[in-house]
Every structure is written in structure tokens, then in C-alpha cells.
Amino acid sequence: MAHRSLLYVALGGEARELREQLLAGGWELAQAADLAAASRLQAHRRFPVALLAIGDSLPVPEAAVEACVNASNGTEWVAVCEPPALESPAFRDLVLGYFFDHAPLPLDARELMVMLEHASRRALLRRRHETQMHAADTLGMVGQGPAITRLRQQIRRVAATDAPVLIGGESGSGKELAARAIHQCSLRSAGPFVAVNCGAISPTLIQSELFGHERGAFTGASSERRGLIEAANGGTVFLDEIGDLPLELQTNLLRFLQEKTISRVGGVRSLRVDVRVLAASHVDLAEAVAVGQFRDDLFYRLNVLSIELTPLRRRMEDVPMLAEHFFQCCASSGKTRVKGFSRQALAALMAHGWPGNVRELYNRVQRAVVMSEMRLIGPADLGLAEVESPACLELDAARTLAERDAICLTLTRVGRNVTRAARELGVSRMTLYRLMDKHSIAPAAPHAPYAGPIPDRSRRPLDLVV
Ligand SMILES: Nc1ncnc2c1ncn2[C@@H]1O[C@H](COP(=O)(O)OP(=O)(O)OP(=O)(O)O)[C@@H](O)[C@H]1O
């Protein structure tokens, strides 16, 4: 039987029979003896479902129940209680306002299982919804600074058209992520997204990889094969490192862009394909045109719309948020005792020049999560030198760091109780939630759900995502 986790809080006497029913029903219990213990458990873990069992031997501590339920994050609460508990108007009010469902004790096992199953399904739906809404807002791109905000606007604008887009930017700065976001926001999102690293395919193979081949077209072509452009029919093809495309193939690509048809290698038929082309290059294509390495007519055709990714060193305000995001991704995908970054680590991240851009940041954080022997990641775990003081930070970055630090420290001090943290920080709960979202701080770190980074294709020439 599948194990699902459940926070189980029994007040007013241990309901042994209930516990046995839950275990027999395949629930993995995190049991709290009282509401304070339940809050502590919630600070470290996000439970989809929580069950509050109330015996008849005590008055219901309504305020404490409300605080505990309030401190949970996306948890569906279910109450089971002796009938007298529901005589209290205050408790009834709580159940109506905060609980997914309730039932009087004693309860037969089947009814309990059905109730928890429904709660679990709703929690799952809520989580999926939250993740999707977050991804839709941010286009799956982490960052809050002016550069990434402008990038999101540009992506939405170009996604509304069907013209080719040339995406520029240094290696690892997020060109493929931007291409995926354009596809996802476009009317083609239900179609395939096919990413091709032109620089990683040998010149002898690239023509048949892109355009396909007919049977017998060359030695070893024992059957006909669709190319990657055909595979993207109805969707988008992303041609990464297009500057590496041999001149002869540039001609074929230009023909495809002009006529919307392709011919397989060894074939005579023209095949009509409906594919949007996005292209990226980390070399300056205008320069490549000037030295005769890239066809000017293809360049102008591809460069109808263009987007330029800002290198990470020029948008340092996003570094803490990206680092936290990657930390959450790495920490939730394996067992780790590491809880976050030390102040020195954050200062070292802010002092680094990031020649490998966001990819380098991801790699350093991934390594640190594995290597760190402390609860907080230090500069050495990231492979970075310790910096004397963060005084060299630009003002914006320093403000971002200070704001984030204050929130993290307060949340830790108050056992991640958002209501108390908001009070101590002198802001409303809504503002605190907004700031936590801005800094990617999970209410119950470190298990918040985040979509992981896109797979690194640097060593794989082809990537077909349908
Ligand atoms: N804003 C961002 N938010 C989250 N992850 C990001 C962001 N930008 C880049 N990444 C991650 O950084 C890594 C590198 O990004 P990507 O592959 O898109 O870069 P690229 O510019 O296409 O690199 P290359 O030029 O080497 O092909 C990926 O794992 C990607 O998911």
C-alpha cells in the first residue's frame, strides 16, 4: 500500500484505535503530542494532510488550534472529535473556516480513509495549482531585478508573434530557458519544442539530423528518417549555437525559412512543415557576417526579432534568489542536513564575477549541497574565496541581501511562524508572503516545491521534448 504522510495531532488522550486505523490505511504518521509540537514539525516539513483528533477530556484550545492551522503551508486539515467539542461555537467556527472536513468520534475506518483520501487529493491539486501559477507568472525564470523583468516582458511580446527570434547572450545565461518560455507562452505551446545544439553535431551528420534522409540516401541509411525540423512540426525548433552551422546548411535553412518546406537528404519531394524557428548564439553573428562566416541574408531573416540575455555579473541582484532556488531544488531531491547559506557564503556569491553565468551558479550550489559538512554552506563549499566584507556590493544588491537576511533570521527565530515573523518585522502577513516569494524563501524550508533547472545539454547534441 502506498505511504502518504500525515501530521497527526491527538489532544485530550491518545486515540489508539484511530492511530491503528491510520497505519493500517497506509498513512505514514508524524505524530505530535500537542499543538506546539505540531507547529515545530510543520516548520521543517510541508504536510499535505493533517488530522486533529480531539477527545472529550479537555476544553478545546481554540486560539492554539487556529495558530497551528494558520502556520501550516497548503495543508488540508481534518478534525475528528467527540461530539461535545462541536457544542462550542468558537470551535465550530474554526472548523467551518479552516478545516477541509470533520467527523464525530467514534468513526469507522472506511469513513476516515475516504475523508483523508479526499483531503489528500485536494492538497495535491492545490500544490499543482500553486506551482503552475508561480511558473506562469515568472515564466519559469527566477529573478526579480530590472533585467529579468524586462526579459519577461520581451518574451511575452515576441511569443505573441510567429516570427523567428534571435536570442543572444553569454554561455549559461539562460538562452535555452528563454526559448522554452517563448514556446510555452505562444499559441504553439501544445506542439513540440525541439532543441538542437548545432555546435555539438558533427558536420557530416548535421544535414540529415536537421532535415532527415530518405532510404538509401547514403551508406547506412537503411530506412527513411524524419529530421528534427520535421519532428517539431506544429511547434518550435530551437537552434542553439547557430553560428556553428556550416555555410552549405545555412543555405538550406534559409530556404526553409523562406518557403516553409524542406527536402530530406537523398529525396526529391518538398515537404511542407509548420515550425517556428528560434535561434541562439553566444558569438556575435553580425561579426560572423562581417568576416564571411555567416550568410547575411540568413542573419537578417533570423534577426527579425531579437532578445539579449544579460550576463549574471550585470544583474547581481538576482544572485541570492537564484542561489536559494537552486538550493531548494538540490536539497529537496536528496537527503541533506544543510539548511541554507551562511552570511559569508552569500557575500562570496555576491563578490564573484560569474563567467559561466547562471549555469555556473547552479553547479556551485549543487556541489555545495553535496559537499558541505555544516548546516550552513560556507564559501569553501561553493569553491569560492572568503571575502573580507560585503562592502563592495552595489547598493541595490546590499539592500536585497539585508532584506532577505532579516526575513530568514526572523523566521528561524520564531519557528517559521509567518504571523509572528510579520509582527516582528513590522509588516502585514500578506507583505511578508510577497517578500518571501520575492526572495524564494519557502515557509517551511527546505522542502518547498520548485521546478528544477532545465537539463544541461552542453554534452548532448540533441534534445527532443514533445
Ligand atoms: N532565470 C533563471 N532561473 C532559473 N534557472 C535559470 C535561469 N537562467 C538560467 N537558468 C538555468 O541555468 C542553466 C543554463 O541555462 P541555459 O541552458 O538556458 O543557458 P544557455 O544560455 O542556453 O547556455 P549555452 O549558451 O551554454 O547553451 C540551466 O540549467 C537553466 O535552467
The ligand as an ORCA input file, in Angstrom:
! r2SCAN-3c Opt
* xyz 0 1
  N      16.466     32.903    -14.634
  C      16.717     31.612    -14.404
  N      16.023     30.965    -13.467
  C      16.280     29.660    -13.208
  N      17.184     28.932    -13.851
  C      17.905     29.522    -14.807
  C      17.710     30.895    -15.138
  N      18.550     31.212    -16.132
  C      19.241     30.094    -16.416
  N      18.854     29.079    -15.624
  C      19.420     27.706    -15.597
  O      20.796     27.836    -15.901
  C      21.226     26.764    -16.736
  C      21.800     27.348    -18.031
  O      20.739     27.963    -18.775
  P      20.573     27.745    -20.370
  O      20.934     26.348    -20.751
  O      19.243     28.255    -20.776
  O      21.730     28.732    -20.847
  P      22.249     28.995    -22.330
  O      22.475     30.450    -22.425
  O      21.311     28.375    -23.312
  O      23.626     28.231    -22.300
  P      24.535     27.785    -23.581
  O      24.911     29.039    -24.304
  O      25.720     27.130    -22.943
  O      23.711     26.847    -24.393
  C      20.013     25.897    -16.966
  O      20.052     24.832    -16.003
  C      18.839     26.821    -16.695
  O      17.720     26.106    -16.242
*
